Amino acid sequence: MSLTADSGVKPVYDDRLRGMSFRMVSNGAAAPQPVRVVVTVQALADLVHANVDDCSAATEAFDHLRAATEAAATVKFDRIGPAIQPYEGVPTFLLMTGDPI
């Protein structure tokens, strides 16, 4: 299985998971299914070498790193796909500090 970008949905800041949440679509199953990916603010901060604790800074950092983040999400999904658990009814996983982005 693999993920493709869902550019029709804008990323949102998730207070509970402390990161930018965005949707991708798994395209290896019988029917494409949405997958939520959350890149943590700490991972974004490490990548841009700046504080991204507020929503606008996190959004700006994510926009700058979107292509790299989507590529990293695809690699991680290919590795852990079957182990992904639902969060609020949608399969969800985190990209964190230490994940190659």
ABEGO torsion letter per residue (X at the ends): XBBBBBAABBBBBBAAAGBBBBBBBBAABABBBBBBBBBBAAAAAAAAGBBAABAAAAAAAAAAAAAAAAAAAAAAAAAAAAABBBBGGBBBBBBBBGBBX
